[in-house]
Amino acid sequence: MTHKPRLTAGLLTLLGTIATTAAFSTDMYLASFTDITESLGVTPTQVQLTLTSFLAGLGLGQLILGPASDKYGRRRVMLIALSIFALTSVALMFTPNIGFFVVARFLQGLGGAAGGVLGRAIAVDLSDGATAVRALSLIATVIGLGPLLAPPIGGVIAELLGWRGVLAVLAGFGVLMWVLALAFVSESLPKDQRTTGPILAAYASIFTILKKPVFLFSTISFACGFGAMMSYIAASPFVGQSILGMGPVPYSLSFALAASSLIFANLINARMAVARGPQAMFSVGSVLLVMAAAAFVIQIASDALTIPGFVVTAFVLTAGAGLTMSNANAIGLAEATPSTRGAGAAVMGAGQFLLATITTPLVGVAGETSAVPMAVVIATLVAISVGAALAVRLLLRTR
C-alpha cells in the first residue's frame, strides 16, 4: 500500500493559501470596476457579469473536481485545475472585450475551485476526528486572510498599475500556486482507496453521500451558516454607510474587525475542538449565531440599531459562522469514505456558494433605506442552520 504524506504545518499553510485564490480573484479587482467600465466601454451591469460568471464557475468547478479527484487522485486533478486557473489568469491580462472577460472569468472560476474543495479533501485524507477539525480550522484561518488582504492590495495595485495590473498580479499568484502545488503537494489518496469503474460512478457518489443523514444535515448547517455571514457582508455597505452614516474609513475598519473574528474563531477552534470535540464546538457556533440573529432582529425592530451595536453583532455573527462551518465541515466529511470524500467536499462547497448566490440579493430588496430584509434573511438562515445542527447532534447521539 502507498504511504500517505504527513499533514505538516507547512502543507496546511500551502493548502490554505491555494484556497485563497477564490477570495483574491473575487475581491482584488472590485475597486477597479469603474476603470474597467470606462476602459472597455461597457455598462456596470456588464462588468458585474464578470463576477457572476466567476462565482458560477467556482460552484460548478467544485462539483466537477471533487468527484474527479476521488477517481484520479487529488494531486493530478489539483495540478490540472490550477493550470487552468493560471492560464486563464494570464489571458485575462490581455482582455480585448467584455465577452472574452466574462468567459475567461468562468474558466478561471472552474480552475480556482480546486483550492477549496481539494484542500479540504486532502486535509481530511491525512487526518481524522478532532485532528481533522483542527486541520480544517487552520485552513479556514488562512482562507480568512483573503477577504482582509485582497481589497486593500487590489486598491493599491489599481492605483499604481491600473486594472490590467491587478489581473497581472493575480496571474502571477496563479502561476506561483501551480508551482508550489507541483513541488510540495503529494498524493493523499492511494490508488486502492479510489473510486473504481467509469468516471460517472465517481459523480454518482454525490447522491450516495447525500443519502447519509449526518452528512446532509451537516451540509445544510454549513451552507446556511455561510449564507448568514454572506448576507451580512452583502448588506453591510448600505446598512453601515447609508443607514448608520459611517464614513468609508470607519466602515472599512468595522468590516475588517468583523472579518477578523472568523480568523480568531478558527484559531480557537483548532485548539478547543481537539480537547472538547467537534460536536461541542459546533454547538458553540450555533449559540453565537442565535445570539447575533436575535440581536439584529431586536435592534432593527425597535429602531435602536447603532454603529457599536452593528459592529459587535457582526463580530459575533461571523465568529459563529466560522465555528459552525469548520465543525459542520469536519463532521460531515467524516461520514464519507476515502473514495467519496472529494464528492462530499464538492457538495458542501457548491452548496454554500449556490445558497449565498440565491439569498444575498434578498437583503437589498428594500433598497438602501431599510435593514429589515437583512435581519429577516439572517434570522431565517440561522434558524435553518441551528435546526440542522440539532438534527446532527440527535443523530450522532443515537448511534
Residue pairs with C-beta under 8 A, 6 or more apart in sequence:
1 190
1 192
2 187
2 190
2 191
2 192
4 125
4 126
4 188
4 190
5 11
5 126
5 186
5 187
5 188
6 126
7 123
7 126
7 127
7 135
10 184
11 184
11 185
12 123
12 135
12 138
12 139
12 142
13 138
13 142
14 180
14 181
14 184
14 185
15 115
15 119
15 122
15 123
15 139
15 142
15 185
16 119
16 138
16 139
16 140
16 141
16 142
16 143
17 142
17 177
17 180
18 78
18 82
18 114
18 115
18 119
18 177
18 180
18 181
19 115
19 116
19 119
19 120
19 139
19 142
19 143
20 115
20 142
20 143
20 145
20 146
21 85
21 112
21 115
21 173
21 174
21 177
22 58
22 109
22 112
22 113
22 115
22 116
22 146
23 143
23 146
23 147
23 150
24 146
24 149
24 150
24 170
24 173
25 54
25 89
25 108
25 109
25 112
25 170
26 51
26 54
26 55
26 150
27 146
27 147
27 150
27 151
27 154
28 150
28 151
28 153
28 154
28 157
28 166
28 169
28 170
29 36
29 154
29 158
29 163
29 166
29 167
29 170
30 51
30 151
30 154
31 151
31 154
31 155
31 158
32 154
32 158
32 162
32 163
32 166
33 44
33 47
33 48
34 44
35 158
35 162
35 163
36 42
36 47
36 50
36 101
36 163
37 43
37 44
37 46
37 47
39 163
40 47
40 95
40 97
40 98
40 101
42 98
46 98
46 102
47 98
49 98
49 102
50 98
50 101
50 102
50 105
51 105
53 102
53 103
53 105
53 106
53 109
54 105
54 106
54 108
54 109
54 112
55 109
55 353
55 357
56 106
56 109
57 105
57 106
57 107
57 108
57 109
57 110
57 112
57 113
58 109
58 110
58 112
58 113
58 353
59 109
59 113
59 349
59 350
59 353
59 354
59 357
60 109
60 110
60 113
60 350
61 81
61 109
61 110
61 111
61 112
61 113
61 114
61 117
62 113
62 116
62 117
62 345
62 346
62 349
62 350
62 353
63 206
63 346
63 347
63 350
64 110
64 113
64 346
65 77
65 78
65 81
65 113
65 114
65 117
65 118
65 342
65 346
66 117
66 118
66 121
66 342
66 343
66 344
66 345
66 346
66 347
66 349
67 195
67 202
67 203
67 205
67 206
67 342
67 343
67 346
68 77
68 199
68 202
68 342
69 76
69 77
69 78
69 117
69 118
69 121
69 189
69 342
70 189
70 194
70 195
70 202
70 205
70 339
70 340
70 341
70 342
70 343
71 194
71 195
71 199
71 201
71 202
72 194
73 187
73 189
73 191
73 194
74 118
74 121
74 122
74 125
74 185
74 187
74 188
74 189
74 342
75 181
75 185
75 186
75 187
75 188
76 187
77 114
77 118
78 114
78 118
78 181
78 185
79 178
79 181
79 182
81 110
81 111
81 112
81 113
81 114
81 118
82 111
82 114
82 115
82 174
82 177
82 178
82 181
83 111
83 178
84 107
84 108
84 110
84 111
85 108
85 111
85 112
85 114
85 174
85 177
85 178
86 111
86 171
86 174
86 175
86 177
86 178
88 104
88 105
88 107
88 108
88 111
89 108
89 167
89 170
89 171
89 173
89 174
89 175
90 171
90 174
90 175
91 104
92 101
92 104
92 105
92 108
92 167
92 170
92 171
93 164
93 167
93 168
93 171
95 101
95 104
95 164
95 167
113 349
115 177
116 143
116 345
116 349
117 342
117 345
117 346
117 349
118 342
118 345
119 139
120 136
120 139
120 329
120 333
120 345
120 348
120 349
121 188
121 189
121 333
121 341
121 342
121 344
121 345
122 185
122 188
123 132
123 135
123 136
123 139
124 132
124 135
124 136
124 330
124 333
124 334
124 336
124 341
124 345
125 188
125 189
125 338
125 341
126 135
126 188
127 134
127 135
128 334
129 278
129 334
130 273
130 274
130 275
130 277
130 278
131 274
132 330
132 333
132 334
133 269
133 270
133 273
133 274
133 278
133 281
133 326
133 327
133 330
134 269
134 270
134 271
134 273
134 274
136 326
136 329
136 330
137 266
137 267
137 269
137 270
137 273
137 326
138 266
138 267
138 270
140 262
140 266
140 322
140 325
140 326
141 263
141 266
141 267
141 270
144 259
144 262
144 263
144 266
144 322
145 263
147 259
148 256
148 259
148 260
148 263
153 169
154 166
157 165
157 166
157 169
158 165
158 166
161 168
161 169
189 338
189 341
189 342
193 337
193 338
193 339
194 338
194 339
195 201
195 202
195 205
195 339
195 340
202 342
202 343
203 343
205 339
205 340
205 343
206 343
206 346
206 347
208 340
208 343
209 215
209 335
209 336
209 340
209 343
209 344
209 347
210 216
210 219
210 347
212 335
213 391
213 395
214 331
214 332
214 335
214 392
214 395
214 396
215 332
215 333
215 335
215 336
215 344
217 388
217 389
217 391
217 392
217 395
218 328
218 329
218 331
218 332
218 335
218 348
218 388
218 392
219 328
219 332
219 347
219 348
219 351
220 351
220 384
220 385
220 388
221 282
221 286
221 324
221 328
221 384
221 385
221 386
221 388
221 389
221 392
222 324
222 325
222 328
222 329
222 332
222 348
222 351
222 352
223 348
223 351
223 352
223 354
223 355
224 355
224 381
224 382
224 384
224 385
224 388
225 285
225 289
225 320
225 321
225 324
225 325
225 328
225 381
225 382
225 385
226 321
226 325
226 352
226 355
226 356
227 352
227 355
227 356
227 359
227 360
227 381
228 289
228 293
228 317
228 321
228 377
228 378
228 381
228 382
228 385
229 262
229 317
229 318
229 321
230 356
230 359
230 360
231 356
231 359
231 360
231 362
231 363
231 374
231 377
231 378
231 381
232 258
232 314
232 317
232 318
232 374
232 378
233 360
234 360
234 361
234 363
234 364
235 363
235 364
235 371
235 373
235 374
236 251
236 255
236 258
236 314
237 251
238 364
238 367
238 368
239 305
239 310
239 371
239 374
240 246
240 251
240 254
240 255
240 307
240 310
241 247
241 248
241 251
242 368
242 369
243 305
243 368
243 369
243 370
243 371
244 305
244 306
244 307
244 310
246 254
246 307
250 307
254 307
254 310
254 311
254 314
257 311
257 315
258 311
258 314
258 315
258 317
258 318
259 318
261 315
261 316
261 318
261 319
261 322
262 318
262 319
262 321
262 322
263 322
264 319
265 285
265 318
265 319
265 320
265 322
265 323
265 326
266 322
266 323
266 326
269 281
269 322
269 323
269 326
269 327
272 280
272 281
273 280
273 281
273 326
273 327
273 330
278 327
278 330
278 331
279 327
279 331
279 392
279 393
279 396
281 323
281 326
281 327
282 323
282 324
282 327
282 328
282 331
282 389
282 392
282 393
283 389
283 393
284 323
285 319
285 320
285 321
285 322
285 323
285 324
285 325
285 327
285 389
286 320
286 324
286 385
286 386
286 389
286 390
287 320
288 316
288 317
288 319
288 320
288 323
289 317
289 320
289 321
289 324
289 382
289 385
289 386
290 320
290 382
290 386
291 316
291 320
292 313
292 314
292 316
292 317
292 320
292 378
292 382
293 317
293 375
293 378
293 379
293 382
293 383
294 379
295 309
295 312
295 313
295 316
296 313
296 317
296 371
296 374
296 375
296 378
296 379
297 375
297 379
298 304
299 305
299 306
299 309
299 310
299 313
300 371
300 372
300 374
300 375
301 375
305 371
317 378
324 385
324 389
325 352
328 389
328 392
329 348
331 392
331 396
332 344
332 348
333 341
333 344
333 345
333 348
335 344
336 343
336 344
359 377
359 381
362 373
362 377
363 373
363 374
363 377
364 373
365 373
366 372
366 373
